[in-house]
Structures are given as C-alpha cells and as structure tokens.
C-alpha cells in the first residue's frame, strides 16, 4: 500500500545522447607522415626524373660524378616508391575504417590496390602500356571522386579544386596517350588530335597551379607571399636559362636546365609555345616547395598539394599514379581530421603576421 509521500516520485533524468563515434586515431597518425613523404617525393622528382638523367655528358671529366648523380636519383625514386606504397596502403586502410560514403570508401580501396599492384610489377619488370594507361585512368577517377567528397568541407575546398582540375588534366593525358597508341591508317591526324587533348591537359594543370599559388598566398590575407614570389621567380629564371640552353654556345647550367625541362614537359607535346610548357614544368615543383614551406597550412593538405604537383601530367607513370592516389586519400581524410586543423590554427596564432589568414580555416569545419 503506497503512501502520499511514496506517490510523489522524482522526475527521471534525461537520457544522455550517445557520443558521436570519433574518427579512427590511426588516420591522424598516418596523416602526420604525408607532409614529410611529399617533401621526399619532390626531391625524388627533381633528382630522379629531371636532373639526374640530365647530368650525363654535360661537362668533360664529369663522367663518374654524373653516373653517381644518376644512380642517386634512381635510388631516391625507388625509395620513394617503397614509401609511397606503404603510405597508400596505410591511408587506404584508414579510409576503409573512416566514416566515408560507400562509393568513396570502396573506390579508394580498389584504386589503392590496383595502383600498388602495378607499381610493384613495374619495379621488377616492364608493365605493358595498356596497363599503365588503365592505372592512370583509375588514379584520376579517384582524384575526381575525392574532389567531389571534399568540396563540402570549406577549409579543404582549394585542395579539392586542385584534385578536380588535375584529375581532369590527367584524364586528358591518358586520352592523348591512347590516341597515340592506336595503330590506324592516319597517324598524323591522330597525332594532332593527341596534341590538342594534351593542350587541354596543360591548361587544366596551369589552372590547378594558379589555385595552389592563390591558396598558399591567402594564408597571410595577401595577394602574394614570399614563398610564392620565390617559387615563381625560380621558375621564370629556370625557364629563361632552359630556353637559352638550346644554342651551341650555351653554358653548362643552361644545357642542364634544358635537358631537365625536356624530361618534365608533357608527352605528347601540347600546342603551346616552348616557353609556356617549360614554365609550367618548372613551376610545378617550385610551387610544391612553397606549399611545403608554408607553416600555417594544415600539414596533410600542404603535403597533398605537393603530391598533386609531383603527379602533374603523368598519371600513367606508376610513381606519379601513387602520388596522385596518396594526395586523394590524404585530402579526404584530412578534411575530417579536426586535430590537424586546430594544430594549424594554433601555429597561426603564434605567428602574428600570418595568423589572420589561417583563422578562416575553422569556418565550416565538419562537426566530429
């Protein structure tokens, strides 16, 4: 039998909502290595692809030194291949565990596995050209998928735009290579079409680099920054010297830069003046260094920008396809890594002259 005091019960406390599932800590740990890996990738690109093969026969008496530099470039490229494979597998596993849309999650796993497989085969034997074109197309498709997913995050939107532009430019490169590979009765007409498609890729690459320059410069709320000014100045100087290196009386430095530009310019060659194609070839690694040198950027996003510029225009090369997949996965995961974002904001607040530029990164961040 209940009494009057027993009939008055205290109201039940409201049930607390279950906490949101945090992103896997493994993704934050892997993202910390994206920026150092991108810096090593830029060095491997410059020494292994551009300058290492260009030293041979440059100056009389430089034979052994040239061989050593070429060997060092090949060793750095091979070491970057190993590190990139480890990074792609780690980021792919993190993407599989993260709260990503199903199409992005499984697309990342498929593209990562295919690119790693072809890269491993290419390290021990020659991969057929159709397989390389297929890998390049898959890597570009993943870049477009990652750009679509990341566009909804404002602080990573500039990187997403770069992903989309370079993904489309890579598809243009793949299409031009396919046109050249076809064995038909009118190769000259197909060659002109291939060069036209390659020109479209060059324009898209130039637009992506313009976005990168604007993004790096905007960290200080200015139209330019010392890093971007230095990068463009170096690219202009290298372009001028490379164009002068085609003459018979050119200096050794000019000849070296001319050979390096030839290794970096797109194939098939676009319908553009050699000055423009050479400037874009030299500006890509210079802007990548500027992105890595900008401390107020989110580290993983600055590494992704540098990797995108390393992979520019050559998705059918296994190393470049790995760099493109790395950049795509890093961008998708970094757009959900609020720990890295707030670390960048903290660094910006400790630098008064660059602090206001980075404070805008917090706007529109996805809730955990």
C-alpha atoms as a printed R data frame, in Angstrom:
    type eleno elety resid chain resno      x      y       z
1   ATOM     1    CA   UNK     A     1  0.000  0.000   0.000
2   ATOM     2    CA   UNK     A     2  1.537  3.279  -1.105
3   ATOM     3    CA   UNK     A     3  1.523  6.442   0.964
4   ATOM     4    CA   UNK     A     4  1.242 10.009  -0.197
5   ATOM     5    CA   UNK     A     5  4.993 10.544   0.092
6   ATOM     6    CA   UNK     A     6  5.706  7.454  -1.951
7   ATOM     7    CA   UNK     A     7  3.382  8.527  -4.755
8   ATOM     8    CA   UNK     A     8  5.487 11.613  -5.489
9   ATOM     9    CA   UNK     A     9  8.486 10.384  -7.466
10  ATOM    10    CA   UNK     A    10 11.438 12.422  -8.700
11  ATOM    11    CA   UNK     A    11 11.398 13.011 -12.442
12  ATOM    12    CA   UNK     A    12 13.621 10.682 -14.387
13  ATOM    13    CA   UNK     A    13 16.845 12.293 -15.550
14  ATOM    14    CA   UNK     A    14 17.017 12.785 -19.317
15  ATOM    15    CA   UNK     A    15 18.990 10.097 -21.071
16  ATOM    16    CA   UNK     A    16 22.217 11.391 -22.474
17  ATOM    17    CA   UNK     A    17 22.683 11.071 -26.194
18  ATOM    18    CA   UNK     A    18 25.319  8.546 -27.204
19  ATOM    19    CA   UNK     A    19 28.620 10.227 -28.039
20  ATOM    20    CA   UNK     A    20 29.486 10.563 -31.683
21  ATOM    21    CA   UNK     A    21 31.899  7.953 -32.910
22  ATOM    22    CA   UNK     A    22 35.283  9.598 -33.325
23  ATOM    23    CA   UNK     A    23 37.346  9.140 -36.396
24  ATOM    24    CA   UNK     A    24 39.934  6.361 -36.072
25  ATOM    25    CA   UNK     A    25 43.096  7.602 -34.409
26  ATOM    26    CA   UNK     A    26 45.114  5.648 -36.965
27  ATOM    27    CA   UNK     A    27 44.161  8.125 -39.696
28  ATOM    28    CA   UNK     A    28 45.571 11.047 -37.704
29  ATOM    29    CA   UNK     A    29 48.811  9.162 -37.146
30  ATOM    30    CA   UNK     A    30 49.190  8.302 -40.825
31  ATOM    31    CA   UNK     A    31 48.361 11.849 -41.928
32  ATOM    32    CA   UNK     A    32 51.321 13.130 -39.918
33  ATOM    33    CA   UNK     A    33 53.655 11.415 -42.405
34  ATOM    34    CA   UNK     A    34 52.038 12.860 -45.548
35  ATOM    35    CA   UNK     A    35 53.984 16.119 -45.481
36  ATOM    36    CA   UNK     A    36 57.468 14.529 -44.991
37  ATOM    37    CA   UNK     A    37 56.626 11.959 -47.642
38  ATOM    38    CA   UNK     A    38 55.613 14.736 -50.043
39  ATOM    39    CA   UNK     A    39 58.884 16.576 -49.388
40  ATOM    40    CA   UNK     A    40 60.834 13.429 -50.204
41  ATOM    41    CA   UNK     A    41 58.692 12.946 -53.308
42  ATOM    42    CA   UNK     A    42 59.584 16.422 -54.587
43  ATOM    43    CA   UNK     A    43 63.293 15.659 -54.100
44  ATOM    44    CA   UNK     A    44 62.915 12.302 -55.846
45  ATOM    45    CA   UNK     A    45 61.132 14.010 -58.747
46  ATOM    46    CA   UNK     A    46 63.815 16.671 -59.159
47  ATOM    47    CA   UNK     A    47 66.795 14.338 -58.864
48  ATOM    48    CA   UNK     A    48 65.396 11.122 -60.302
49  ATOM    49    CA   UNK     A    49 63.237 12.438 -63.133
50  ATOM    50    CA   UNK     A    50 64.601 15.872 -64.025
51  ATOM    51    CA   UNK     A    51 68.264 16.480 -63.176
52  ATOM    52    CA   UNK     A    52 69.739 13.030 -62.521
53  ATOM    53    CA   UNK     A    53 69.360 11.736 -66.095
54  ATOM    54    CA   UNK     A    54 70.392 15.151 -67.482
55  ATOM    55    CA   UNK     A    55 73.907 15.269 -65.994
56  ATOM    56    CA   UNK     A    56 75.442 12.529 -68.135
57  ATOM    57    CA   UNK     A    57 77.846 14.000 -70.704
58  ATOM    58    CA   UNK     A    58 77.215 17.564 -69.563
59  ATOM    59    CA   UNK     A    59 80.858 18.529 -68.900
60  ATOM    60    CA   UNK     A    60 84.067 16.800 -69.887
61  ATOM    61    CA   UNK     A    61 85.544 14.985 -66.906
62  ATOM    62    CA   UNK     A    62 82.210 14.712 -65.084
63  ATOM    63    CA   UNK     A    63 81.584 11.134 -66.145
64  ATOM    64    CA   UNK     A    64 81.846  9.379 -62.787
65  ATOM    65    CA   UNK     A    65 80.109 12.199 -60.920
66  ATOM    66    CA   UNK     A    66 77.290 12.169 -63.451
67  ATOM    67    CA   UNK     A    67 76.910  8.411 -63.052
68  ATOM    68    CA   UNK     A    68 76.760  8.805 -59.274
69  ATOM    69    CA   UNK     A    69 74.106 11.522 -59.513
70  ATOM    70    CA   UNK     A    70 72.039  9.432 -61.892
71  ATOM    71    CA   UNK     A    71 72.367  6.447 -59.568
72  ATOM    72    CA   UNK     A    72 71.376  8.596 -56.584
73  ATOM    73    CA   UNK     A    73 68.285  9.794 -58.459
74  ATOM    74    CA   UNK     A    74 67.281  6.237 -59.320
75  ATOM    75    CA   UNK     A    75 67.813  5.161 -55.703
76  ATOM    76    CA   UNK     A    76 65.684  8.037 -54.396
77  ATOM    77    CA   UNK     A    77 62.920  7.193 -56.867
78  ATOM    78    CA   UNK     A    78 62.976  3.554 -55.798
79  ATOM    79    CA   UNK     A    79 62.948  4.511 -52.118
80  ATOM    80    CA   UNK     A    80 60.045  6.872 -52.720
81  ATOM    81    CA   UNK     A    81 58.243  4.019 -54.472
82  ATOM    82    CA   UNK     A    82 58.539  1.897 -51.316
83  ATOM    83    CA   UNK     A    83 57.448  4.719 -49.010
84  ATOM    84    CA   UNK     A    84 54.552  5.646 -51.296
85  ATOM    85    CA   UNK     A    85 53.301  2.054 -51.375
86  ATOM    86    CA   UNK     A    86 53.370  1.895 -47.580
87  ATOM    87    CA   UNK     A    87 51.598  5.255 -47.388
88  ATOM    88    CA   UNK     A    88 48.901  4.260 -49.892
89  ATOM    89    CA   UNK     A    89 48.196  1.010 -48.051
90  ATOM    90    CA   UNK     A    90 48.043  2.776 -44.686
91  ATOM    91    CA   UNK     A    91 45.760  5.537 -45.927
92  ATOM    92    CA   UNK     A    92 43.613  3.000 -47.776
93  ATOM    93    CA   UNK     A    93 43.063  1.021 -44.568
94  ATOM    94    CA   UNK     A    94 42.267  4.250 -42.706
95  ATOM    95    CA   UNK     A    95 39.766  5.200 -45.418
96  ATOM    96    CA   UNK     A    96 38.132  1.787 -45.100
97  ATOM    97    CA   UNK     A    97 37.587  2.391 -41.364
98  ATOM    98    CA   UNK     A    98 36.582  6.054 -41.632
99  ATOM    99    CA   UNK     A    99 33.044  7.388 -41.955
100 ATOM   100    CA   UNK     A   100 33.173  7.968 -45.696
101 ATOM   101    CA   UNK     A   101 30.471  7.487 -48.319
102 ATOM   102    CA   UNK     A   102 30.460  3.914 -49.546
103 ATOM   103    CA   UNK     A   103 31.429  4.855 -53.097
104 ATOM   104    CA   UNK     A   104 34.432  6.836 -51.829
105 ATOM   105    CA   UNK     A   105 35.495  4.171 -49.356
106 ATOM   106    CA   UNK     A   106 35.424  1.231 -51.723
107 ATOM   107    CA   UNK     A   107 36.686  3.298 -54.641
108 ATOM   108    CA   UNK     A   108 39.718  4.257 -52.538
109 ATOM   109    CA   UNK     A   109 40.378  0.627 -51.654
110 ATOM   110    CA   UNK     A   110 40.066 -0.531 -55.273
111 ATOM   111    CA   UNK     A   111 42.254  2.239 -56.687
112 ATOM   112    CA   UNK     A   112 44.882  1.789 -53.963
113 ATOM   113    CA   UNK     A   113 45.126 -1.945 -54.537
114 ATOM   114    CA   UNK     A   114 45.350 -1.653 -58.323
115 ATOM   115    CA   UNK     A   115 47.963  1.111 -58.309
116 ATOM   116    CA   UNK     A   116 50.095 -0.671 -55.706
117 ATOM   117    CA   UNK     A   117 49.932 -3.910 -57.674
118 ATOM   118    CA   UNK     A   118 51.048 -2.287 -60.931
119 ATOM   119    CA   UNK     A   119 53.763 -0.304 -59.125
120 ATOM   120    CA   UNK     A   120 55.167 -3.496 -57.614
121 ATOM   121    CA   UNK     A   121 55.118 -5.213 -61.001
122 ATOM   122    CA   UNK     A   122 56.809 -2.211 -62.589
123 ATOM   123    CA   UNK     A   123 59.656 -2.407 -60.062
124 ATOM   124    CA   UNK     A   124 60.718 -5.852 -61.326
125 ATOM   125    CA   UNK     A   125 59.608 -5.915 -64.981
126 ATOM   126    CA   UNK     A   126 58.218 -3.750 -67.748
127 ATOM   127    CA   UNK     A   127 54.484 -3.151 -67.456
128 ATOM   128    CA   UNK     A   128 52.504 -3.120 -70.740
129 ATOM   129    CA   UNK     A   129 51.374  0.298 -71.877
130 ATOM   130    CA   UNK     A   130 47.624 -0.517 -71.689
131 ATOM   131    CA   UNK     A   131 48.043 -1.431 -68.014
132 ATOM   132    CA   UNK     A   132 49.797  1.860 -67.328
133 ATOM   133    CA   UNK     A   133 47.011  3.783 -69.068
134 ATOM   134    CA   UNK     A   134 44.412  1.857 -67.043
135 ATOM   135    CA   UNK     A   135 46.172  2.676 -63.776
136 ATOM   136    CA   UNK     A   136 46.411  6.337 -64.759
137 ATOM   137    CA   UNK     A   137 42.703  6.476 -65.517
138 ATOM   138    CA   UNK     A   138 41.809  4.797 -62.205
139 ATOM   139    CA   UNK     A   139 44.033  7.199 -60.248
140 ATOM   140    CA   UNK     A   140 42.411 10.191 -61.986
141 ATOM   141    CA   UNK     A   141 38.929  8.799 -61.305
142 ATOM   142    CA   UNK     A   142 39.797  8.505 -57.603
143 ATOM   143    CA   UNK     A   143 41.024 12.118 -57.635
144 ATOM   144    CA   UNK     A   144 37.686 13.282 -59.080
145 ATOM   145    CA   UNK     A   145 35.797 11.185 -56.514
146 ATOM   146    CA   UNK     A   146 37.860 12.635 -53.668
147 ATOM   147    CA   UNK     A   147 37.314 16.162 -55.020
148 ATOM   148    CA   UNK     A   148 33.551 15.621 -55.086
149 ATOM   149    CA   UNK     A   149 33.552 14.418 -51.473
150 ATOM   150    CA   UNK     A   150 35.904 17.100 -50.126
151 ATOM   151    CA   UNK     A   151 34.191 20.070 -51.799
152 ATOM   152    CA   UNK     A   152 31.692 20.093 -48.919
153 ATOM   153    CA   UNK     A   153 34.452 20.997 -46.423
154 ATOM   154    CA   UNK     A   154 35.328 24.698 -46.763
155 ATOM   155    CA   UNK     A   155 38.853 24.604 -45.306
156 ATOM   156    CA   UNK     A   156 39.841 21.842 -47.766
157 ATOM   157    CA   UNK     A   157 37.951 23.209 -50.763
158 ATOM   158    CA   UNK     A   158 41.008 24.666 -52.512
159 ATOM   159    CA   UNK     A   159 42.746 21.281 -52.391
160 ATOM   160    CA   UNK     A   160 39.559 19.686 -53.701
161 ATOM   161    CA   UNK     A   161 39.521 22.105 -56.651
162 ATOM   162    CA   UNK     A   162 43.129 21.166 -57.396
163 ATOM   163    CA   UNK     A   163 42.198 17.496 -57.225
164 ATOM   164    CA   UNK     A   164 39.393 18.022 -59.707
165 ATOM   165    CA   UNK     A   165 41.478 20.077 -62.140
166 ATOM   166    CA   UNK     A   166 44.486 17.753 -62.069
167 ATOM   167    CA   UNK     A   167 42.200 14.713 -62.256
168 ATOM   168    CA   UNK     A   168 40.625 16.094 -65.434
169 ATOM   169    CA   UNK     A   169 44.058 17.049 -66.757
170 ATOM   170    CA   UNK     A   170 45.286 13.531 -66.068
171 ATOM   171    CA   UNK     A   171 42.342 12.067 -67.962
172 ATOM   172    CA   UNK     A   172 43.259 14.318 -70.895
173 ATOM   173    CA   UNK     A   173 46.815 12.973 -70.698
174 ATOM   174    CA   UNK     A   174 45.508  9.375 -70.667
175 ATOM   175    CA   UNK     A   175 43.265 10.110 -73.655
176 ATOM   176    CA   UNK     A   176 46.163 11.623 -75.619
177 ATOM   177    CA   UNK     A   177 48.327  8.586 -74.902
178 ATOM   178    CA   UNK     A   178 45.528  6.280 -76.045
179 ATOM   179    CA   UNK     A   179 45.266  8.194 -79.314
180 ATOM   180    CA   UNK     A   180 48.991  7.846 -79.940
181 ATOM   181    CA   UNK     A   181 48.925  4.135 -79.067
182 ATOM   182    CA   UNK     A   182 46.293  3.331 -81.720
183 ATOM   183    CA   UNK     A   183 47.596  1.817 -84.938
184 ATOM   184    CA   UNK     A   184 45.474  3.307 -87.736
185 ATOM   185    CA   UNK     A   185 45.989  4.491 -91.286
186 ATOM   186    CA   UNK     A   186 46.190  8.237 -90.479
187 ATOM   187    CA   UNK     A   187 48.710  8.637 -87.641
188 ATOM   188    CA   UNK     A   188 49.407 12.316 -88.405
189 ATOM   189    CA   UNK     A   189 45.809 13.377 -87.860
190 ATOM   190    CA   UNK     A   190 45.633 11.364 -84.637
191 ATOM   191    CA   UNK     A   191 48.894 12.920 -83.505
192 ATOM   192    CA   UNK     A   192 47.408 16.390 -83.979
193 ATOM   193    CA   UNK     A   193 44.309 15.386 -82.024
194 ATOM   194    CA   UNK     A   194 46.507 13.929 -79.283
195 ATOM   195    CA   UNK     A   195 48.475 17.173 -79.081
196 ATOM   196    CA   UNK     A   196 45.216 19.105 -78.851
197 ATOM   197    CA   UNK     A   197 43.996 16.930 -75.981
198 ATOM   198    CA   UNK     A   198 47.398 17.328 -74.308
199 ATOM   199    CA   UNK     A   199 46.975 21.110 -74.633
200 ATOM   200    CA   UNK     A   200 43.709 20.857 -72.715
201 ATOM   201    CA   UNK     A   201 45.572 18.951 -70.003
202 ATOM   202    CA   UNK     A   202 48.238 21.668 -69.881
203 ATOM   203    CA   UNK     A   203 45.579 24.364 -69.416
204 ATOM   204    CA   UNK     A   204 43.966 22.404 -66.584
205 ATOM   205    CA   UNK     A   205 47.356 21.893 -64.937
206 ATOM   206    CA   UNK     A   206 48.055 25.617 -65.178
207 ATOM   207    CA   UNK     A   207 44.695 26.409 -63.576
208 ATOM   208    CA   UNK     A   208 45.444 23.969 -60.744
209 ATOM   209    CA   UNK     A   209 48.806 25.635 -60.102
210 ATOM   210    CA   UNK     A   210 47.112 29.044 -60.063
211 ATOM   211    CA   UNK     A   211 44.762 27.729 -57.364
212 ATOM   212    CA   UNK     A   212 47.756 26.429 -55.409
213 ATOM   213    CA   UNK     A   213 49.537 29.786 -55.646
214 ATOM   214    CA   UNK     A   214 46.407 31.632 -54.534
215 ATOM   215    CA   UNK     A   215 45.795 29.230 -51.663
216 ATOM   216    CA   UNK     A   216 49.359 29.495 -50.347
217 ATOM   217    CA   UNK     A   217 49.334 33.283 -50.674
218 ATOM   218    CA   UNK     A   218 45.928 33.618 -48.983
219 ATOM   219    CA   UNK     A   219 47.276 32.266 -45.717
220 ATOM   220    CA   UNK     A   220 48.536 35.782 -44.985
221 ATOM   221    CA   UNK     A   221 45.467 37.620 -46.379
222 ATOM   222    CA   UNK     A   222 47.615 38.955 -49.236
223 ATOM   223    CA   UNK     A   223 47.698 38.540 -52.995
224 ATOM   224    CA   UNK     A   224 51.257 37.240 -52.810
225 ATOM   225    CA   UNK     A   225 53.597 35.743 -50.241
226 ATOM   226    CA   UNK     A   226 57.388 35.389 -50.047
227 ATOM   227    CA   UNK     A   227 57.097 31.655 -50.761
228 ATOM   228    CA   UNK     A   228 55.011 32.074 -53.910
229 ATOM   229    CA   UNK     A   229 57.109 35.000 -55.155
230 ATOM   230    CA   UNK     A   230 60.287 32.957 -54.701
231 ATOM   231    CA   UNK     A   231 58.716 29.942 -56.453
232 ATOM   232    CA   UNK     A   232 57.588 31.956 -59.472
233 ATOM   233    CA   UNK     A   233 60.936 33.757 -59.654
234 ATOM   234    CA   UNK     A   234 62.829 30.451 -59.647
235 ATOM   235    CA   UNK     A   235 60.508 29.062 -62.342
236 ATOM   236    CA   UNK     A   236 60.983 32.142 -64.528
237 ATOM   237    CA   UNK     A   237 64.773 32.050 -64.148
238 ATOM   238    CA   UNK     A   238 64.903 28.310 -64.904
239 ATOM   239    CA   UNK     A   239 62.664 28.813 -67.953
240 ATOM   240    CA   UNK     A   240 64.875 31.590 -69.327
241 ATOM   241    CA   UNK     A   241 68.034 29.549 -68.850
242 ATOM   242    CA   UNK     A   242 66.461 26.416 -70.327
243 ATOM   243    CA   UNK     A   243 65.356 28.249 -73.466
244 ATOM   244    CA   UNK     A   244 68.896 29.598 -73.824
245 ATOM   245    CA   UNK     A   245 70.316 26.075 -73.415
246 ATOM   246    CA   UNK     A   246 69.373 25.027 -76.937
247 ATOM   247    CA   UNK     A   247 72.109 27.109 -78.557
248 ATOM   248    CA   UNK     A   248 75.561 25.724 -79.347
249 ATOM   249    CA   UNK     A   249 77.337 28.214 -77.094
250 ATOM   250    CA   UNK     A   250 75.095 27.759 -74.058
251 ATOM   251    CA   UNK     A   251 76.554 27.433 -70.587
252 ATOM   252    CA   UNK     A   252 76.505 24.116 -68.770
253 ATOM   253    CA   UNK     A   253 73.771 25.265 -66.389
254 ATOM   254    CA   UNK     A   254 71.529 26.262 -69.300
255 ATOM   255    CA   UNK     A   255 72.084 22.919 -71.029
256 ATOM   256    CA   UNK     A   256 71.269 21.097 -67.777
257 ATOM   257    CA   UNK     A   257 68.020 23.042 -67.342
258 ATOM   258    CA   UNK     A   258 67.086 22.479 -70.996
259 ATOM   259    CA   UNK     A   259 67.512 18.725 -70.564
260 ATOM   260    CA   UNK     A   260 65.563 18.773 -67.302
261 ATOM   261    CA   UNK     A   261 62.717 20.681 -68.961
262 ATOM   262    CA   UNK     A   262 62.616 18.122 -71.754
263 ATOM   263    CA   UNK     A   263 62.181 15.392 -69.146
264 ATOM   264    CA   UNK     A   264 59.378 17.275 -67.385
265 ATOM   265    CA   UNK     A   265 57.357 18.553 -70.366
266 ATOM   266    CA   UNK     A   266 54.230 16.568 -71.226
267 ATOM   267    CA   UNK     A   267 54.182 13.949 -73.948
268 ATOM   268    CA   UNK     A   268 52.591 14.251 -76.494
269 ATOM   269    CA   UNK     A   269 53.752 17.846 -76.641
270 ATOM   270    CA   UNK     A   270 50.878 20.348 -76.441
271 ATOM   271    CA   UNK     A   271 50.071 23.114 -78.921
272 ATOM   272    CA   UNK     A   272 51.762 25.762 -76.811
273 ATOM   273    CA   UNK     A   273 54.936 27.768 -77.039
274 ATOM   274    CA   UNK     A   274 58.015 26.097 -75.526
275 ATOM   275    CA   UNK     A   275 58.263 28.975 -73.035
276 ATOM   276    CA   UNK     A   276 54.806 28.255 -71.577
277 ATOM   277    CA   UNK     A   277 55.316 24.485 -71.433
278 ATOM   278    CA   UNK     A   278 58.744 24.905 -69.853
279 ATOM   279    CA   UNK     A   279 57.492 27.422 -67.291
280 ATOM   280    CA   UNK     A   280 54.658 25.109 -66.209
281 ATOM   281    CA   UNK     A   281 57.128 22.208 -65.934
282 ATOM   282    CA   UNK     A   282 59.428 24.177 -63.620
283 ATOM   283    CA   UNK     A   283 56.649 25.954 -61.720
284 ATOM   284    CA   UNK     A   284 55.086 22.688 -60.513
285 ATOM   285    CA   UNK     A   285 57.983 21.582 -58.231
286 ATOM   286    CA   UNK     A   286 58.681 25.205 -57.218
287 ATOM   287    CA   UNK     A   287 55.076 25.751 -56.055
288 ATOM   288    CA   UNK     A   288 55.171 22.347 -54.338
289 ATOM   289    CA   UNK     A   289 58.170 23.505 -52.294
290 ATOM   290    CA   UNK     A   290 56.324 26.746 -51.500
291 ATOM   291    CA   UNK     A   291 53.311 24.790 -50.250
292 ATOM   292    CA   UNK     A   292 55.507 22.646 -48.033
293 ATOM   293    CA   UNK     A   293 57.328 25.719 -46.693
294 ATOM   294    CA   UNK     A   294 54.088 27.457 -45.637
295 ATOM   295    CA   UNK     A   295 53.781 26.565 -41.960
296 ATOM   296    CA   UNK     A   296 50.250 27.892 -41.482
297 ATOM   297    CA   UNK     A   297 48.719 25.324 -43.808
298 ATOM   298    CA   UNK     A   298 47.193 22.146 -42.468
299 ATOM   299    CA   UNK     A   299 50.189 19.771 -42.761
300 ATOM   300    CA   UNK     A   300 48.347 16.950 -44.502
301 ATOM   301    CA   UNK     A   301 46.722 19.322 -47.008
302 ATOM   302    CA   UNK     A   302 50.021 21.033 -47.836
303 ATOM   303    CA   UNK     A   303 51.529 17.583 -48.383
304 ATOM   304    CA   UNK     A   304 48.588 16.646 -50.611
305 ATOM   305    CA   UNK     A   305 49.088 19.804 -52.701
306 ATOM   306    CA   UNK     A   306 52.784 18.994 -53.141
307 ATOM   307    CA   UNK     A   307 51.998 15.401 -54.131
308 ATOM   308    CA   UNK     A   308 49.453 16.616 -56.683
309 ATOM   309    CA   UNK     A   309 52.080 18.833 -58.286
310 ATOM   310    CA   UNK     A   310 54.548 15.929 -58.304
311 ATOM   311    CA   UNK     A   311 51.999 13.772 -60.142
312 ATOM   312    CA   UNK     A   312 51.012 16.556 -62.566
313 ATOM   313    CA   UNK     A   313 50.594 15.448 -66.152
314 ATOM   314    CA   UNK     A   314 51.885 11.882 -65.798
315 ATOM   315    CA   UNK     A   315 49.257  9.638 -64.160
316 ATOM   316    CA   UNK     A   316 50.333  6.763 -66.423
317 ATOM   317    CA   UNK     A   317 53.727  6.671 -64.658
318 ATOM   318    CA   UNK     A   318 53.470  4.328 -61.617
319 ATOM   319    CA   UNK     A   319 55.266  6.734 -59.258
320 ATOM   320    CA   UNK     A   320 53.025  9.616 -60.304
321 ATOM   321    CA   UNK     A   321 49.919  7.435 -60.023
322 ATOM   322    CA   UNK     A   322 50.976  6.546 -56.474
323 ATOM   323    CA   UNK     A   323 51.463 10.235 -55.659
324 ATOM   324    CA   UNK     A   324 48.017 11.052 -57.064
325 ATOM   325    CA   UNK     A   325 46.348  8.317 -55.018
326 ATOM   326    CA   UNK     A   326 48.254  9.447 -51.923
327 ATOM   327    CA   UNK     A   327 47.067 13.027 -52.418
328 ATOM   328    CA   UNK     A   328 43.459 11.912 -52.950
329 ATOM   329    CA   UNK     A   329 43.347  9.752 -49.821
330 ATOM   330    CA   UNK     A   330 45.170 12.348 -47.721
331 ATOM   331    CA   UNK     A   331 42.728 15.079 -48.782
332 ATOM   332    CA   UNK     A   332 39.652 13.004 -47.982
333 ATOM   333    CA   UNK     A   333 40.964 12.010 -44.553
334 ATOM   334    CA   UNK     A   334 42.397 15.445 -43.730
335 ATOM   335    CA   UNK     A   335 39.011 17.043 -44.393
336 ATOM   336    CA   UNK     A   336 37.766 15.062 -41.391
337 ATOM   337    CA   UNK     A   337 40.881 15.478 -39.241
338 ATOM   338    CA   UNK     A   338 39.979 18.348 -36.903
339 ATOM   339    CA   UNK     A   339 43.029 17.672 -34.768
340 ATOM   340    CA   UNK     A   340 45.323 18.684 -37.611
341 ATOM   341    CA   UNK     A   341 43.131 21.704 -38.383
342 ATOM   342    CA   UNK     A   342 43.274 23.075 -34.855
343 ATOM   343    CA   UNK     A   343 47.009 22.423 -34.713
344 ATOM   344    CA   UNK     A   344 47.400 24.605 -37.825
345 ATOM   345    CA   UNK     A   345 45.259 27.331 -36.240
346 ATOM   346    CA   UNK     A   346 47.369 27.198 -33.070
347 ATOM   347    CA   UNK     A   347 50.543 27.633 -35.099
348 ATOM   348    CA   UNK     A   348 48.963 30.533 -36.980
349 ATOM   349    CA   UNK     A   349 48.020 32.297 -33.745
350 ATOM   350    CA   UNK     A   350 51.642 32.091 -32.625
351 ATOM   351    CA   UNK     A   351 52.683 33.901 -35.873
352 ATOM   352    CA   UNK     A   352 51.048 37.371 -35.798
353 ATOM   353    CA   UNK     A   353 51.821 38.302 -39.398
354 ATOM   354    CA   UNK     A   354 50.187 35.146 -40.752
355 ATOM   355    CA   UNK     A   355 47.607 34.461 -38.083
356 ATOM   356    CA   UNK     A   356 44.542 36.114 -39.669
357 ATOM   357    CA   UNK     A   357 44.935 34.092 -42.863
358 ATOM   358    CA   UNK     A   358 44.702 30.766 -41.149
359 ATOM   359    CA   UNK     A   359 41.848 31.586 -38.807
360 ATOM   360    CA   UNK     A   360 39.400 31.227 -41.670
361 ATOM   361    CA   UNK     A   361 40.203 27.536 -41.970
362 ATOM   362    CA   UNK     A   362 37.982 26.793 -38.990
363 ATOM   363    CA   UNK     A   363 34.846 28.095 -40.683
364 ATOM   364    CA   UNK     A   364 32.612 25.369 -41.930
365 ATOM   365    CA   UNK     A   365 34.578 22.521 -40.382
366 ATOM   366    CA   UNK     A   366 32.548 19.358 -40.090
367 ATOM   367    CA   UNK     A   367 31.409 18.537 -36.563
368 ATOM   368    CA   UNK     A   368 33.016 15.489 -35.050
